[in-house]
Amino acid sequence: MTVPSQLRYSKDHEWVQIDGSRARVGITDYAQDALGDIVFIQLPDVGSVITLHDGLGEIESTKSVNDVYAPVAGTVVAVNEALIATPELLNTDPYVSGWICDIEVSEINEAELMSAEQYSALIGA
């Protein structure tokens, strides 16, 4: 499993890349592997206000349908439109081309976000 050191991680297997007041959010390599072949993603709407820990979208795979939970709160300012036509980017490149959305952060709980080392320990990597 790949766990990039520059990212922070949630217990729900989302990753966050914080850049100033913005956060890019996606799912981890561990999550995409557990889901199997991803066939559809419901993206949040640009402009929607996201509450910490609430669902910000759904991912459908050949195995199940799962929510993506918000590791930060704020307003969605961008979504990865490429995932609509090519949801399998979440499987092939979850950390770069498979990002889900960018959020203008209004609330973040740093204590809940794990380092790469902590997340690796959580997933047994």
N, C-alpha and C positions, 0 to 999 in steps of 0.2 A: 504494500500500500504506500502510495506517495502522500507525504504530509509536509508541504512546503513550510519552511521555518519562518517566513515573513508574514504568515497569516495567523489569525486567531480563530478559535473553533468553539462551537457550542456543543452541549451534550446531545443535542438532537441531530448532529452531524452536518451542520451548515458551517461554511467558512466565511470569514469577514476580512476584507482588506480595507483598513481605515486610512484615508488620505484627507487630512484636515477635518472638515465637518461632514465629509461624505464617506459612505461605506459601500463597497461592492460586496454583494452576497452571492453565494453559490452553495452547491452541495459538495461534500467531500468525496474523494476517491472511494473510501470505505462505503459511503452511502450508495453511490452509483453501482458498486459491485454487489451490494446486498439487494438492490432493486432489480438487477438484471437488465435486459434490453428495454430501454426507455423509448416509448412510442408517442407520448404526448406530454406537453406541459401547459398548464394554465398559468400565465404570467399575471402579475398584479397590474393594475392600470396606472399609467403615469399620472401623478397628482393625487393618488390615493394616500391617505394617512394610515400608517402601519403602527400598531401597538406592539410593544415588546412581547415576544412569545406567541403572538397570534399568528394564524396562518396567513401567508402572503401569496400562496399559490398551491397548485397540486401537480404532482408528477405521476403519470400513469406508465406502468411498465407491463411487461408480459406476465409478471407475478402478482402485482397489486397496484393500488392507488394510495399514495401517501401525500400528506401535507408537507409543505416547506414552512418552517416556523421562523419568525423574524428574530434574529439575534440582536437587533437594535431596533429602536423606534424612530419614526420620522416620516418624511414624505418621499414617495417614490419619484425620482427625477429622471430615470431612464430604465428601459428594459431591453433585454437582449432579443431583439426581433428575429435574429437568425434561428433561435430555438423553435419558433413556430413551424418553420419548414423543415428543420433539421434537429429534432429533439435529441437524437443520438449523440450530439456534441457533448451532452452531459456524461455520456459513457466514455467517449474517446478523449475528451480534454476538459475535465470538470473545473480545472483551475484557471484556464486562460480563455478559450473560445466558448466554454460552457457556463460562463457567469450568468446569473439570473437577472439581477436588477441592481441599480444604484439608489441609495437612500440618503437624503439630506437628514443627518442625524439630529434628533431632538432629545433622545435619551439613550444612554448606553450603560450597562452594568459591567464594568471592567472585571469585577470579581467573578462573574459567571463565565467569561470568555477564557478559554484555555490556550496555553502556548502549544507549539507543535509537540514538545516533549510530553506535556500533560495529556494532550489528545492521543498521542501514540500509545501512552500507557493505558488510556481508557479502552482503546480498540485492540490492545495486545499486539501492537506492531513493533 
